[in-house]
Amino acid sequence: QVAGPRPQTLKSKVQQPPLAFHQYMVNLGEVPVQRSHAAAFSFTNRGDKAMKLRRLETSCGCLTQQFEQDVVAPGEDGRFRLWIQTASQSAGNKQYTCKAIYGPEDNPAVEYEADLVFRITLPVQSVVVTPKAMIFHQPNSHVTERMVDVTDLRFKRLRVIEATCQS
């Protein structure tokens, strides 16, 4: 009694979910102006059966999902990405949630869930020209074409009045 309570054995084993996510939240912080940004969620199958990633339920329709593989064998790693399309999003701090629903490949009746978070700080919307500059050498008289992408991330309409090039 002087030494205090002694460690005791657990009476029941705690059931751990088969997929262990390496991170449950991805926070990209402040990002540059781009059409989209991605968060990658990776995990390891610690169970003894192959797990199938059945679906992702996201908090916003602006998130696009990309699976690298939907079935992960025991001991293997898996990964998926969530893409945010920024053109329709206002500037500021954003938080999106995703529920990953998975289960044994051979038993569709059993399901597990993992709650994941994607945070991002979107910049003030603007016009983006890609590439910002272009230099190329043309040693002959053949016509050379290069594409320039102008993306308007503002709510106002953009009207391109002029485009010039110099030699």
C-alpha positions in Angstrom: 0.0 0.0 0.0 2.9 2.3 0.6 4.2 1.9 -3.0 0.7 2.6 -4.5 -1.3 0.6 -6.9 0.4 -2.2 -8.8 -0.1 -2.8 -12.5 -2.7 -5.3 -13.3 -3.4 -7.3 -16.4 -6.1 -6.2 -18.8 -9.3 -8.3 -18.5 -10.2 -8.0 -22.2 -8.2 -7.2 -25.3 -9.1 -3.9 -27.0 -10.1 -4.5 -30.6 -8.0 -2.3 -32.9 -9.2 -1.4 -36.4 -7.3 -3.2 -39.1 -6.2 -0.1 -41.0 -3.8 2.2 -39.2 -3.6 5.6 -40.8 -0.2 7.3 -40.8 -2.0 10.6 -40.2 -5.6 11.4 -39.5 -5.2 15.1 -40.4 -3.4 16.8 -43.3 -2.9 20.5 -42.9 -1.4 22.1 -46.0 -1.5 25.6 -44.4 -1.2 28.6 -46.7 -1.0 27.4 -50.3 -0.2 29.3 -53.6 -2.9 30.1 -56.1 -3.6 27.0 -58.1 -6.6 25.3 -59.7 -6.4 22.4 -57.1 -4.5 21.1 -54.1 -4.2 17.5 -52.9 -4.0 15.8 -49.5 -2.6 12.3 -49.4 -3.7 9.8 -46.7 -1.7 6.7 -46.3 -2.3 3.7 -44.1 -1.1 0.2 -43.2 -3.2 -3.0 -43.0 -2.4 -4.4 -39.6 -5.1 -7.0 -39.8 -4.9 -10.6 -40.9 -7.3 -10.2 -43.9 -7.2 -8.2 -47.1 -9.1 -4.9 -46.6 -11.2 -3.2 -49.3 -11.6 0.6 -49.2 -15.3 0.7 -50.1 -16.1 4.4 -50.2 -15.1 7.9 -49.0 -17.8 10.2 -47.7 -16.6 13.8 -47.9 -18.1 16.9 -46.3 -18.0 18.9 -49.6 -18.8 18.1 -53.2 -15.7 20.1 -54.2 -13.5 17.2 -53.1 -12.4 14.7 -55.7 -11.2 11.2 -54.7 -8.3 9.3 -56.2 -7.5 5.7 -55.1 -4.2 4.2 -55.8 -5.6 0.8 -55.0 -8.8 -0.2 -53.2 -7.7 -3.6 -51.8 -4.8 -3.8 -49.4 -3.3 -7.1 -48.3 -2.2 -7.7 -44.7 1.0 -5.9 -43.9 0.8 -3.7 -47.0 0.5 0.0 -47.3 -2.3 1.8 -49.2 -3.0 5.4 -50.1 -5.6 7.7 -51.5 -5.8 11.4 -52.3 -8.4 14.1 -51.9 -8.3 17.0 -54.3 -9.9 20.4 -53.6 -10.9 22.4 -56.7 -10.2 26.0 -55.6 -12.0 27.9 -58.4 -15.3 28.0 -56.6 -13.9 28.4 -53.1 -13.5 31.7 -51.2 -10.3 32.6 -49.6 -9.5 31.8 -46.0 -9.1 28.8 -43.6 -11.0 25.7 -44.8 -11.6 22.4 -43.1 -13.0 19.4 -44.8 -13.8 16.0 -43.4 -13.7 12.6 -44.9 -15.0 9.3 -43.6 -13.1 6.3 -45.0 -15.3 3.2 -45.0 -13.6 -0.1 -45.4 -13.9 -3.7 -44.5 -12.7 -7.3 -45.3 -12.7 -8.0 -49.0 -14.4 -11.3 -48.5 -17.1 -10.1 -46.0 -19.2 -7.0 -47.2 -21.3 -7.2 -44.0 -18.4 -6.0 -41.8 -17.5 -2.3 -42.0 -15.0 0.0 -40.2 -14.8 3.8 -40.3 -11.9 6.2 -40.0 -12.6 10.0 -39.6 -10.0 12.1 -41.5 -9.5 15.9 -41.8 -8.1 18.0 -44.6 -7.2 21.6 -43.7 -6.0 24.3 -46.1 -5.7 28.1 -46.2 -6.7 29.4 -49.6 -5.3 32.6 -50.9 -7.2 35.6 -52.2 -8.6 34.6 -55.6 -6.8 36.0 -58.6 -5.9 35.5 -62.2 -3.1 32.9 -62.8 -1.1 32.8 -66.0 0.9 29.6 -66.6 3.7 29.7 -67.5 4.6 33.1 -66.1 7.3 33.5 -68.6 8.4 31.6 -71.7 11.7 31.5 -73.5 12.6 29.3 -76.5 15.0 29.2 -79.3 13.8 28.8 -82.9 16.7 28.3 -85.3 14.6 28.0 -88.5 11.6 29.6 -90.1 9.1 27.0 -89.0 6.1 28.2 -86.9 6.3 27.2 -83.3 3.3 27.1 -81.0 3.2 27.3 -77.2 0.2 27.1 -75.0 -0.5 29.7 -72.3 -3.1 28.9 -69.8 -5.1 31.8 -68.2 -7.2 30.8 -65.2 -9.5 33.3 -63.5 -10.1 32.3 -59.9 -12.1 35.4 -59.1 -15.9 35.7 -59.1 -15.7 38.5 -61.7 -15.4 37.7 -65.4 -12.0 38.2 -67.0 -11.7 39.6 -70.5 -8.3 39.2 -72.2 -7.8 42.4 -74.3 -4.4 41.7 -75.7 -1.5 39.2 -75.8 1.9 40.1 -77.2 5.2 38.4 -77.8 8.6 39.8 -78.6 11.6 38.3 -80.4 
